[in-house]
């Protein structure tokens, strides 16, 4: 029961933080020239053995693995660690997670992963019907646990090809499937 109360509060806190970041960024653009444009921030989740894991809005320009690590307060405890020199941020997009892992003395590994469902939904992202867990699907507004369970069971028989196919599930009508398109997708 405690988890049910904490999860909506966590999603609300995350959404508030994102709103404040966006509002601050928008407010700060007032002194710039009208035609000057800056790229939208990159919203990523930083995970792993860092001091301050969480969701971050980072400037896309000059973004490096070292800057991402610095934003999260560096590695937790222990001796200094080198960032892998061949690590590339090529293709890193909003809605992804960057995991920092401490390896043998002085070495590290960095992985690009999927962002957690609550963070992705708070940022306006969508969950994949063919990958999302029951717990993640329950974060979708008005999604009942039994419906989420039916979605996962159905994909065990055959993968989802479109969100409209949700109408096959008892109790899900066209209007509900349409509403859920804002939160769900099918990735190929």
TORPA-4810 file (N, C-alpha, C, O; in nm, 3 decimals):
<nodes>
NODE_1_0.082_-0.119_0.000_0.000_0.000_0.000_0.087_0.126_0.000_0.052_0.226_-0.062_X
NODE_2_0.201_0.119_0.071_0.289_0.237_0.075_0.345_0.268_-0.061_0.360_0.385_-0.097_X
NODE_3_0.376_0.164_-0.140_0.432_0.185_-0.273_0.330_0.258_-0.362_0.367_0.344_-0.442_X
NODE_4_0.201_0.222_-0.347_0.098_0.286_-0.428_0.089_0.435_-0.399_0.061_0.514_-0.490_X
NODE_5_0.112_0.476_-0.275_0.107_0.617_-0.239_0.232_0.691_-0.281_0.225_0.806_-0.323_X
NODE_6_0.348_0.627_-0.270_0.476_0.692_-0.299_0.496_0.713_-0.448_0.553_0.815_-0.487_X
NODE_7_0.453_0.620_-0.533_0.478_0.629_-0.676_0.412_0.751_-0.739_0.481_0.825_-0.809_X
NODE_8_0.281_0.777_-0.716_0.224_0.899_-0.773_0.292_1.026_-0.718_0.307_1.124_-0.791_X
NODE_9_0.333_1.023_-0.592_0.403_1.138_-0.535_0.537_1.157_-0.603_0.579_1.270_-0.629_X
NODE_10_0.607_1.047_-0.631_0.737_1.056_-0.699_0.720_1.109_-0.841_0.800_1.191_-0.886_X
NODE_11_0.618_1.062_-0.911_0.593_1.110_-1.047_0.557_1.258_-1.044_0.604_1.335_-1.128_X
NODE_12_0.475_1.299_-0.947_0.439_1.441_-0.935_0.561_1.526_-0.904_0.576_1.635_-0.959_X
NODE_13_0.648_1.478_-0.816_0.770_1.554_-0.783_0.860_1.565_-0.904_0.919_1.671_-0.929_X
NODE_14_0.872_1.458_-0.980_0.955_1.460_-1.100_0.898_1.556_-1.204_0.972_1.632_-1.265_X
NODE_15_0.766_1.552_-1.223_0.702_1.643_-1.318_0.721_1.788_-1.275_0.743_1.875_-1.359_X
NODE_16_0.711_1.815_-1.145_0.732_1.950_-1.094_0.875_1.995_-1.121_0.898_2.109_-1.162_X
NODE_17_0.971_1.907_-1.098_1.112_1.942_-1.122_1.136_1.974_-1.269_1.205_2.071_-1.302_X
NODE_18_1.079_1.894_-1.357_1.094_1.919_-1.501_1.031_2.052_-1.538_1.088_2.129_-1.614_X
NODE_19_0.912_2.079_-1.484_0.844_2.206_-1.511_0.929_2.325_-1.465_0.940_2.424_-1.536_X
NODE_20_0.987_2.314_-1.346_1.071_2.423_-1.294_1.193_2.445_-1.384_1.230_2.558_-1.412_X
NODE_21_1.255_2.336_-1.428_1.372_2.347_-1.516_1.332_2.416_-1.646_1.400_2.508_-1.692_X
NODE_22_1.221_2.372_-1.704_1.176_2.433_-1.830_1.138_2.579_-1.811_1.170_2.664_-1.894_X
NODE_23_1.069_2.609_-1.702_1.029_2.747_-1.674_1.152_2.835_-1.653_1.157_2.947_-1.703_X
NODE_24_1.250_2.785_-1.578_1.373_2.859_-1.555_1.445_2.884_-1.687_1.496_2.994_-1.711_X
NODE_25_1.450_2.783_-1.770_1.516_2.798_-1.901_1.444_2.900_-1.987_1.507_2.984_-2.052_X
NODE_26_1.311_2.894_-1.988_1.231_2.989_-2.065_1.247_3.130_-2.010_1.261_3.225_-2.088_X
NODE_27_1.244_3.145_-1.879_1.258_3.275_-1.815_1.394_3.337_-1.850_1.404_3.457_-1.873_X
NODE_28_1.497_3.253_-1.853_1.632_3.302_-1.879_1.654_3.345_-2.023_1.754_3.410_-2.052_X
NODE_29_1.564_3.310_-2.114_1.583_3.346_-2.255_1.535_3.488_-2.284_1.555_3.537_-2.395_X
NODE_30_1.474_3.553_-2.188_1.420_3.687_-2.211_1.526_3.789_-2.248_1.495_3.884_-2.320_X
NODE_31_1.649_3.774_-2.202_1.753_3.872_-2.229_1.827_3.844_-2.359_1.910_3.925_-2.401_X
NODE_32_1.801_3.732_-2.424_1.867_3.698_-2.548_1.801_3.768_-2.666_1.687_3.814_-2.657_X
NODE_33_1.874_3.774_-2.774_1.822_3.831_-2.897_1.706_3.743_-2.946_1.715_3.621_-2.935_X
NODE_34_1.601_3.800_-3.001_1.484_3.728_-3.045_1.516_3.616_-3.142_1.458_3.508_-3.133_X
NODE_35_1.608_3.638_-3.236_1.636_3.539_-3.338_1.737_3.434_-3.292_1.754_3.332_-3.359_X
NODE_36_1.802_3.459_-3.182_1.900_3.362_-3.133_1.824_3.241_-3.078_1.728_3.256_-3.003_X
NODE_37_1.868_3.124_-3.116_1.802_3.005_-3.064_1.906_2.914_-3.001_2.019_2.902_-3.048_X
NODE_38_1.864_2.850_-2.895_1.953_2.753_-2.832_1.880_2.620_-2.838_1.758_2.615_-2.828_X
NODE_39_1.955_2.513_-2.853_1.891_2.382_-2.862_1.822_2.348_-2.730_1.865_2.392_-2.622_X
NODE_40_1.717_2.270_-2.741_1.646_2.225_-2.621_1.741_2.141_-2.536_1.830_2.074_-2.589_X
NODE_41_1.721_2.144_-2.405_1.809_2.063_-2.320_1.786_1.914_-2.345_1.681_1.873_-2.395_X
NODE_42_1.883_1.836_-2.308_1.876_1.691_-2.318_1.832_1.640_-2.181_1.902_1.662_-2.082_X
NODE_43_1.718_1.572_-2.175_1.669_1.518_-2.049_1.712_1.372_-2.039_1.665_1.287_-2.114_X
NODE_44_1.802_1.345_-1.945_1.851_1.210_-1.926_1.846_1.172_-1.779_1.845_1.258_-1.691_X
NODE_45_1.844_1.044_-1.756_1.852_0.992_-1.620_1.995_0.943_-1.600_2.047_0.869_-1.683_X
NODE_46_2.058_0.984_-1.492_2.194_0.940_-1.462_2.185_0.838_-1.349_2.128_0.864_-1.243_X
NODE_47_2.243_0.720_-1.375_2.234_0.607_-1.283_2.372_0.553_-1.248_2.474_0.596_-1.302_X
NODE_48_2.371_0.458_-1.158_2.493_0.384_-1.128_2.562_0.433_-1.003_2.499_0.479_-0.908_X
NODE_49_2.692_0.422_-1.005_2.773_0.450_-0.887_2.813_0.598_-0.881_2.931_0.632_-0.868_X
NODE_50_2.711_0.685_-0.890_2.734_0.829_-0.882_2.676_0.882_-0.752_2.589_0.818_-0.692_X
NODE_51_2.723_0.996_-0.709_2.676_1.054_-0.582_2.531_1.097_-0.586_2.458_1.079_-0.488_X
NODE_52_2.487_1.154_-0.699_2.352_1.209_-0.708_2.279_1.156_-0.831_2.260_1.229_-0.928_X
NODE_53_2.237_1.029_-0.828_2.163_0.978_-0.943_2.030_1.050_-0.955_1.975_1.098_-0.856_X
NODE_54_1.977_1.057_-1.075_1.848_1.121_-1.094_1.829_1.171_-1.235_1.906_1.137_-1.325_X
NODE_55_1.727_1.252_-1.252_1.691_1.308_-1.382_1.758_1.444_-1.397_1.753_1.526_-1.306_X
NODE_56_1.820_1.467_-1.512_1.892_1.592_-1.537_1.854_1.651_-1.672_1.831_1.578_-1.769_X
NODE_57_1.849_1.782_-1.678_1.832_1.857_-1.803_1.968_1.919_-1.832_2.010_2.011_-1.761_X
NODE_58_2.036_1.871_-1.935_2.171_1.916_-1.965_2.176_1.983_-2.101_2.102_1.947_-2.193_X
NODE_59_2.264_2.081_-2.112_2.284_2.152_-2.238_2.347_2.057_-2.338_2.448_1.994_-2.308_X
NODE_60_2.289_2.046_-2.457_2.338_1.954_-2.559_2.476_1.993_-2.611_2.557_1.907_-2.647_X
NODE_61_2.503_2.124_-2.614_2.630_2.171_-2.669_2.744_2.132_-2.577_2.737_2.151_-2.455_X
NODE_62_2.849_2.078_-2.634_2.970_2.040_-2.560_2.943_1.936_-2.453_3.012_1.934_-2.351_X
NODE_63_2.844_1.851_-2.472_2.813_1.749_-2.373_2.911_1.633_-2.387_2.927_1.575_-2.494_X
NODE_64_2.976_1.600_-2.277_3.070_1.489_-2.274_3.035_1.398_-2.158_2.958_1.435_-2.069_X
NODE_65_3.091_1.278_-2.160_3.069_1.185_-2.049_3.119_1.245_-1.918_3.057_1.226_-1.814_X
NODE_66_3.230_1.318_-1.923_3.283_1.381_-1.802_3.186_1.486_-1.747_3.169_1.497_-1.625_X
NODE_67_3.123_1.561_-1.835_3.027_1.662_-1.789_2.903_1.597_-1.730_2.846_1.647_-1.633_X
NODE_68_2.860_1.486_-1.788_2.745_1.414_-1.733_2.780_1.363_-1.593_2.701_1.377_-1.500_X
NODE_69_2.897_1.305_-1.580_2.942_1.253_-1.451_2.954_1.366_-1.349_2.916_1.349_-1.233_X
NODE_70_3.007_1.480_-1.389_3.020_1.595_-1.299_2.883_1.644_-1.254_2.865_1.680_-1.138_X
NODE_71_2.786_1.646_-1.346_2.650_1.690_-1.310_2.592_1.603_-1.199_2.518_1.653_-1.115_X
NODE_72_2.626_1.475_-1.198_2.576_1.382_-1.097_2.666_1.375_-0.974_2.648_1.287_-0.890_X
NODE_73_2.762_1.466_-0.962_2.847_1.472_-0.843_2.966_1.379_-0.846_3.032_1.362_-0.744_X
NODE_74_2.994_1.319_-0.960_3.108_1.228_-0.970_3.077_1.091_-0.915_2.965_1.064_-0.870_X
NODE_75_3.177_1.005_-0.919_3.161_0.870_-0.866_3.150_0.874_-0.714_3.212_0.958_-0.649_X
NODE_76_3.070_0.784_-0.660_3.060_0.767_-0.514_3.189_0.706_-0.464_3.246_0.619_-0.529_X
NODE_77_3.233_0.749_-0.351_3.343_0.686_-0.278_3.448_0.617_-0.365_3.421_0.575_-0.477_X
NODE_78_3.564_0.608_-0.311_3.671_0.536_-0.377_3.768_0.626_-0.453_3.750_0.747_-0.458_X
NODE_79_3.870_0.564_-0.510_3.973_0.639_-0.583_3.918_0.697_-0.713_3.813_0.653_-0.761_X
NODE_80_3.989_0.794_-0.770_3.945_0.851_-0.898_3.935_0.743_-1.006_4.006_0.643_-1.005_X
NODE_81_3.843_0.768_-1.099_3.816_0.671_-1.204_3.824_0.740_-1.339_3.774_0.852_-1.355_X
NODE_82_3.886_0.674_-1.436_3.895_0.729_-1.572_3.770_0.696_-1.651_3.712_0.589_-1.637_X
NODE_83_3.731_0.792_-1.734_3.620_0.770_-1.827_3.678_0.696_-1.948_3.785_0.733_-1.996_X
NODE_84_3.610_0.594_-1.998_3.662_0.523_-2.116_3.684_0.622_-2.232_3.592_0.694_-2.269_X
NODE_85_3.805_0.626_-2.290_3.835_0.723_-2.394_3.756_0.701_-2.523_3.737_0.795_-2.600_X
NODE_86_3.710_0.579_-2.547_3.639_0.551_-2.671_3.487_0.565_-2.658_3.413_0.535_-2.752_X
NODE_87_3.441_0.610_-2.541_3.297_0.623_-2.520_3.242_0.739_-2.602_3.298_0.849_-2.601_X
NODE_88_3.133_0.714_-2.673_3.072_0.816_-2.758_2.930_0.844_-2.713_2.855_0.751_-2.682_X
NODE_89_2.893_0.971_-2.712_2.757_1.012_-2.681_2.674_1.025_-2.809_2.561_1.072_-2.806_X
NODE_90_2.732_0.983_-2.920_2.662_0.988_-3.049_2.529_0.915_-3.036_2.525_0.799_-2.995_X
NODE_91_2.423_0.980_-3.070_2.293_0.916_-3.066_2.222_0.925_-2.933_2.109_0.877_-2.921_X
NODE_92_2.283_0.984_-2.831_2.217_0.999_-2.702_2.101_1.095_-2.719_2.118_1.205_-2.771_X
NODE_93_1.983_1.055_-2.675_1.864_1.137_-2.690_1.793_1.154_-2.556_1.817_1.078_-2.462_X
NODE_94_1.706_1.253_-2.549_1.622_1.268_-2.430_1.543_1.139_-2.412_1.501_1.076_-2.508_X
NODE_95_1.523_1.102_-2.287_1.449_0.981_-2.257_1.537_0.859_-2.239_1.487_0.748_-2.225_X
NODE_96_1.668_0.879_-2.240_1.759_0.767_-2.216_1.828_0.785_-2.082_1.822_0.891_-2.020_X
NODE_97_1.893_0.679_-2.038_1.967_0.682_-1.913_2.114_0.653_-1.942_2.147_0.577_-2.033_X
NODE_98_2.201_0.714_-1.863_2.344_0.689_-1.872_2.386_0.629_-1.738_2.371_0.692_-1.633_X
NODE_99_2.440_0.507_-1.743_2.483_0.437_-1.621_2.636_0.436_-1.612_2.705_0.397_-1.706_X
NODE_100_2.686_0.479_-1.496_2.830_0.479_-1.469_2.861_0.363_-1.375_2.800_0.349_-1.269_X
NODE_101_2.957_0.278_-1.416_2.993_0.159_-1.338_3.143_0.163_-1.309_3.224_0.182_-1.399_X
NODE_102_3.178_0.145_-1.182_3.319_0.138_-1.142_3.369_-0.003_-1.173_3.307_-0.102_-1.135_X
NODE_103_3.483_-0.011_-1.243_3.542_-0.140_-1.279_3.670_-0.159_-1.198_3.684_-0.106_-1.088_X
NODE_104_3.763_-0.236_-1.254_3.891_-0.259_-1.188_3.954_-0.125_-1.152_3.912_-0.021_-1.204_X
NODE_105_4.054_-0.126_-1.064_4.112_-0.001_-1.014_4.134_0.105_-1.123_4.208_0.084_-1.219_X
NODE_106_4.068_0.217_-1.104_4.087_0.331_-1.191_4.012_0.327_-1.322_4.022_0.421_-1.401_X
NODE_107_3.936_0.221_-1.350_3.865_0.207_-1.477_3.714_0.217_-1.452_3.666_0.197_-1.341_X
NODE_108_3.641_0.247_-1.560_3.496_0.255_-1.550_3.433_0.207_-1.679_3.499_0.191_-1.782_X
NODE_109_3.304_0.184_-1.670_3.224_0.148_-1.787_3.103_0.239_-1.789_3.049_0.275_-1.684_X
NODE_110_3.060_0.277_-1.907_2.942_0.362_-1.922_2.846_0.291_-2.016_2.885_0.241_-2.122_X
NODE_111_2.719_0.285_-1.975_2.617_0.221_-2.058_2.503_0.319_-2.084_2.465_0.397_-1.997_X
NODE_112_2.450_0.313_-2.205_2.330_0.388_-2.239_2.214_0.290_-2.227_2.216_0.182_-2.287_X
NODE_113_2.111_0.328_-2.150_1.998_0.240_-2.122_1.867_0.316_-2.145_1.866_0.435_-2.176_X
NODE_114_1.759_0.244_-2.128_1.626_0.307_-2.134_1.601_0.379_-2.001_1.640_0.331_-1.895_X
NODE_115_1.537_0.493_-2.009_1.499_0.567_-1.889_1.386_0.491_-1.818_1.310_0.419_-1.883_X
NODE_116_1.377_0.506_-1.689_1.269_0.444_-1.613_1.133_0.494_-1.659_1.121_0.606_-1.708_X
NODE_117_1.033_0.411_-1.644_0.899_0.441_-1.694_0.841_0.569_-1.633_0.785_0.652_-1.705_X
NODE_118_0.854_0.587_-1.502_0.797_0.706_-1.438_0.862_0.833_-1.492_0.792_0.930_-1.520_X
NODE_119_0.992_0.832_-1.506_1.062_0.949_-1.558_1.024_0.974_-1.704_1.001_1.088_-1.743_X
NODE_120_1.019_0.868_-1.783_0.984_0.883_-1.925_0.845_0.941_-1.941_0.824_1.032_-2.021_X
NODE_121_0.749_0.890_-1.866_0.612_0.942_-1.876_0.603_1.086_-1.828_0.531_1.166_-1.887_X
NODE_122_0.676_1.120_-1.722_0.674_1.258_-1.670_0.730_1.356_-1.773_0.691_1.473_-1.775_X
NODE_123_0.821_1.308_-1.859_0.880_1.394_-1.962_0.798_1.393_-2.091_0.837_1.456_-2.189_X
NODE_124_0.687_1.322_-2.091_0.604_1.316_-2.211_0.642_1.203_-2.304_0.595_1.198_-2.417_X
NODE_125_0.727_1.112_-2.257_0.765_0.997_-2.338_0.657_0.891_-2.337_0.555_0.905_-2.269_X
NODE_126_0.680_0.786_-2.413_0.583_0.678_-2.426_0.647_0.546_-2.389_0.767_0.526_-2.405_X
NODE_127_0.563_0.455_-2.339_0.607_0.320_-2.306_0.577_0.229_-2.424_0.476_0.246_-2.494_X
NODE_128_0.664_0.132_-2.446_0.646_0.036_-2.555_0.559_-0.079_-2.506_0.591_-0.143_-2.406_X
NODE_129_0.450_-0.104_-2.577_0.359_-0.213_-2.539_0.427_-0.349_-2.539_0.383_-0.439_-2.467_X
NODE_130_0.533_-0.365_-2.616_0.601_-0.494_-2.624_0.714_-0.510_-2.524_0.778_-0.615_-2.520_X
NODE_131_0.741_-0.407_-2.443_0.852_-0.415_-2.347_0.814_-0.376_-2.204_0.876_-0.425_-2.109_X
NODE_132_0.717_-0.290_-2.187_0.685_-0.236_-2.054_0.634_-0.345_-1.960_0.555_-0.431_-1.999_X
NODE_133_0.679_-0.339_-1.837_0.635_-0.432_-1.733_0.496_-0.391_-1.682_0.453_-0.277_-1.703_X
NODE_134_0.429_-0.482_-1.616_0.296_-0.454_-1.561_0.302_-0.331_-1.471_0.215_-0.244_-1.479_X
NODE_135_0.405_-0.324_-1.384_0.417_-0.211_-1.292_0.432_-0.079_-1.367_0.378_0.023_-1.325_X
NODE_136_0.505_-0.081_-1.478_0.524_0.040_-1.558_0.394_0.080_-1.626_0.359_0.198_-1.629_X
NODE_137_0.323_-0.017_-1.682_0.197_0.013_-1.749_0.094_0.072_-1.651_0.009_0.152_-1.691_X
NODE_138_0.102_0.032_-1.525_0.008_0.085_-1.425_0.030_0.234_-1.398_-0.053_0.298_-1.334_X
NODE_139_0.141_0.291_-1.447_0.167_0.434_-1.432_0.090_0.516_-1.535_0.076_0.638_-1.520_X
NODE_140_0.040_0.451_-1.639_-0.038_0.520_-1.742_-0.172_0.561_-1.679_-0.237_0.480_-1.614_X
NODE_141_-0.213_0.687_-1.698_-0.339_0.733_-1.638_-0.457_0.640_-1.672_-0.478_0.604_-1.788_X
NODE_142_-0.531_0.603_-1.570_-0.651_0.520_-1.578_-0.624_0.376_-1.623_-0.716_0.307_-1.667_X
NODE_143_-0.500_0.332_-1.613_-0.467_0.192_-1.647_-0.484_0.108_-1.521_-0.418_0.133_-1.420_X
NODE_144_-0.571_0.012_-1.527_-0.595_-0.078_-1.414_-0.492_-0.192_-1.417_-0.448_-0.231_-1.525_X
NODE_145_-0.455_-0.245_-1.301_-0.358_-0.354_-1.298_-0.400_-0.475_-1.382_-0.316_-0.539_-1.446_X
NODE_146_-0.530_-0.506_-1.382_-0.574_-0.622_-1.461_-0.560_-0.596_-1.612_-0.537_-0.689_-1.689_X
NODE_147_-0.575_-0.470_-1.653_-0.556_-0.436_-1.794_-0.408_-0.445_-1.830_-0.373_-0.498_-1.935_X
NODE_148_-0.323_-0.394_-1.743_-0.178_-0.402_-1.766_-0.135_-0.548_-1.775_-0.053_-0.584_-1.859_X
NODE_149_-0.188_-0.630_-1.689_-0.157_-0.773_-1.690_-0.204_-0.836_-1.821_-0.133_-0.919_-1.879_X
NODE_150_-0.321_-0.799_-1.868_-0.374_-0.852_-1.995_-0.286_-0.811_-2.113_-0.267_-0.888_-2.207_X
NODE_151_-0.232_-0.689_-2.108_-0.142_-0.642_-2.215_-0.016_-0.729_-2.220_0.027_-0.770_-2.328_X
NODE_152_0.041_-0.756_-2.104_0.163_-0.836_-2.099_0.135_-0.981_-2.139_0.214_-1.042_-2.211_X
NODE_153_0.022_-1.037_-2.093_-0.014_-1.175_-2.131_-0.036_-1.185_-2.282_0.010_-1.281_-2.345_X
NODE_154_-0.105_-1.089_-2.341_-0.136_-1.091_-2.485_-0.008_-1.088_-2.568_0.001_-1.157_-2.669_X
NODE_155_0.090_-1.008_-2.527_0.213_-1.002_-2.606_0.295_-1.130_-2.595_0.386_-1.153_-2.675_X
NODE_156_0.264_-1.213_-2.496_0.327_-1.344_-2.487_0.282_-1.435_-2.600_0.357_-1.522_-2.644_X
NODE_157_0.160_-1.415_-2.647_0.107_-1.493_-2.758_0.153_-1.437_-2.893_0.195_-1.511_-2.982_X
NODE_158_0.144_-1.306_-2.905_0.188_-1.239_-3.027_0.217_-1.093_-2.994_0.148_-1.033_-2.912_X
NODE_159_0.319_-1.035_-3.057_0.356_-0.897_-3.025_0.249_-0.796_-3.071_0.173_-0.821_-3.164_X
NODE_160_0.247_-0.685_-3.002_0.159_-0.576_-3.040_0.215_-0.510_-3.166_0.336_-0.493_-3.179_X
NODE_161_0.128_-0.474_-3.258_0.169_-0.406_-3.381_0.121_-0.261_-3.383_0.178_-0.179_-3.455_X
NODE_162_0.018_-0.229_-3.303_-0.036_-0.093_-3.298_-0.111_-0.073_-3.166_-0.165_-0.169_-3.110_X
NODE_163_-0.114_0.048_-3.119_-0.185_0.079_-2.995_-0.335_0.053_-3.011_-0.402_0.019_-2.913_X
NODE_164_-0.387_0.069_-3.132_-0.530_0.044_-3.156_-0.570_-0.100_-3.121_-0.686_-0.126_-3.091_X
NODE_165_-0.475_-0.192_-3.126_-0.505_-0.331_-3.093_-0.545_-0.350_-2.947_-0.595_-0.456_-2.910_X
NODE_166_-0.525_-0.248_-2.865_-0.566_-0.258_-2.724_-0.716_-0.281_-2.711_-0.762_-0.331_-2.608_X
NODE_167_-0.791_-0.246_-2.814_-0.936_-0.267_-2.811_-0.971_-0.416_-2.802_-1.084_-0.450_-2.770_X
NODE_168_-0.875_-0.503_-2.830_-0.897_-0.648_-2.818_-0.912_-0.689_-2.672_-0.968_-0.795_-2.643_X
NODE_169_-0.863_-0.607_-2.580_-0.869_-0.640_-2.438_-1.006_-0.601_-2.384_-1.055_-0.490_-2.407_X
NODE_170_-1.066_-0.694_-2.312_-1.197_-0.671_-2.252_-1.195_-0.544_-2.166_-1.110_-0.531_-2.078_X
NODE_171_-1.287_-0.454_-2.189_-1.297_-0.332_-2.111_-1.223_-0.212_-2.169_-1.234_-0.102_-2.116_X
NODE_172_-1.149_-0.233_-2.278_-1.077_-0.122_-2.341_-1.150_-0.088_-2.472_-1.154_-0.168_-2.565_X
NODE_173_-1.205_0.030_-2.475_-1.277_0.074_-2.595_-1.193_0.167_-2.679_-1.077_0.196_-2.647_X
NODE_174_-1.251_0.213_-2.787_-1.181_0.301_-2.881_-1.136_0.431_-2.813_-1.023_0.476_-2.835_X
NODE_175_-1.222_0.492_-2.730_-1.188_0.619_-2.665_-1.070_0.601_-2.570_-0.981_0.686_-2.564_X
NODE_176_-1.069_0.491_-2.497_-0.958_0.465_-2.403_-0.829_0.442_-2.480_-0.725_0.496_-2.444_X
NODE_177_-0.835_0.361_-2.586_-0.716_0.336_-2.667_-0.662_0.468_-2.724_-0.541_0.488_-2.728_X
NODE_178_-0.749_0.555_-2.768_-0.707_0.686_-2.821_-0.637_0.769_-2.714_-0.533_0.830_-2.741_X
NODE_179_-0.692_0.771_-2.593_-0.629_0.846_-2.484_-0.491_0.791_-2.452_-0.398_0.867_-2.426_X
NODE_180_-0.479_0.659_-2.453_-0.352_0.596_-2.417_-0.245_0.613_-2.524_-0.128_0.587_-2.497_X
NODE_181_-0.281_0.656_-2.643_-0.181_0.680_-2.747_-0.082_0.790_-2.706_0.029_0.796_-2.756_X
NODE_182_-0.125_0.876_-2.614_-0.035_0.980_-2.563_0.073_0.923_-2.473_0.173_0.989_-2.446_X
NODE_183_0.054_0.799_-2.426_0.147_0.739_-2.330_0.207_0.607_-2.377_0.305_0.559_-2.320_X
NODE_184_0.149_0.548_-2.480_0.192_0.416_-2.526_0.227_0.418_-2.674_0.174_0.499_-2.751_X
NODE_185_0.316_0.329_-2.712_0.353_0.315_-2.852_0.400_0.172_-2.877_0.415_0.093_-2.784_X
NODE_186_0.421_0.142_-3.004_0.479_0.014_-3.041_0.605_0.046_-3.119_0.599_0.107_-3.226_X
NODE_187_0.719_0.004_-3.065_0.848_0.027_-3.133_0.880_-0.094_-3.219_0.851_-0.208_-3.183_X
NODE_188_0.938_-0.067_-3.332_0.976_-0.177_-3.423_1.124_-0.189_-3.431_1.176_-0.275_-3.502_X
</nodes>
